[in-house]
Amino acid sequence: MVSGKSDRIFNTLVYILLAAVAALSIFPLLYVISMSLTPYSEVIKNGGFVVIPRNISFEAYHRILTDPALGRSMLITVLVTTAGTTINMILTTLAAYPLSRRNLPGRTFFLLFIVITMLFNGGLIPTYLVVRSLGMLDTIWSLIVPGAIATFNVLIMKSFFESLPEELFESARMDGAKEFRILWQIVIPLSIPSMMTVGLFYMVGHWNSFFSAVLYITDTHLHPLQVVIRNMLLLTQSNELQAEVTVPTAAMQMAAVIAGSLPIIVVYPFIQKHFTKGMLLGAIKG
């Protein structure tokens, strides 16, 4: 196909626009990485703003990674993310599967009962009172139980289960399989893309959990990673004026941001295929 002059001009403008958007998207990440690797002397020399450092220093990462508070908070966050996502997926699957069966007695009532929680909820103070009454303050369960199941994710899973061929369920029942066996041996293996997508939503939510920790946990030894990083980000500018400071505050802050984001960045490429497939299936069949 021969393209005319107007098509070439249009394509050139599109490429320029896409390049500009890509540059705007990459620049913040580049700035964060560069500042975390910039030596103190170069930061001072450039007035505190460096995009591409001439020299590289890993001192900020050494300070961050040898900080006992960060290591402890990392373990707590991994524990909360692992346990929380496992509980999330179990409860979400067990709630979505029966709701996807059209012969469930009272299905419409239960669906309405669940959906209405998306519009109205108890609010911050009642939720806090419930957590306190259950004795979960200053425990990691306060970071898991209040968000044990998300209505939106239940509806995503329900829609995917409904899209499975009904013949599969009928043939399994004719072979004598009960509902739990159908769920475990047929539905779940066929729902891996959808479950990976929902699991990623839950996992990222737990990893970035901040407000719940600030609200429910006062013991600093139980603070998750995001709270500890927030504390690092709040390092006062006066620290830089101290004579013994050799690592700029900005480098410490950016290194903390990288340390907090890197695990999710590393994990995401391994589940990207399932995530994309799950989103497309949900969009087409939901």
Summary of the structure (lengths in Angstrom):
residues: 286
radius of gyration: 24.8
end to end distance: 37.6
largest distance: 79.2
contacts: 797
relative contact order: 0.13
helix: 77%
strand: 0%
